[in-house]
Amino acid sequence: MDVVSLINKYGFPIVAAGGMGYFVYYVWTWVTTEIKPVTSEANNVLIALIDRIRMLDNDLIRLNQKVNVILSLREQGNLKDDSQKSTADSTDK
């Protein structure tokens, strides 16, 4: 049957609704076969990247803490050296 005879027999709204139903079915099958696998793979890659970013963030936090400890130990060592120098200078006089 051609489209004109279907329109004459059932009317344009019914034929248009059938055509739209087929279009929705076609789009649904295309999305589920083509798009859904790609998005699930992209989702897995995104989760892996987020995990790597968290690990890097934790590493940066640990490194920052280590640097702060080293700087504070150096500062304490400099204060001790300064106090030892000042006591040595006062005993020399």
Secondary structure, DSSP 8 states (H G I E B T S, - for coil): --HHHHHHHH-HHHHHHHHHHHHHHHHHHHIIIIIHHHHHHHHHHHHHHHHHHHHHHHHHHHHHHHHHHHHHHHHHHHHHHHHHHHHHHHHH-
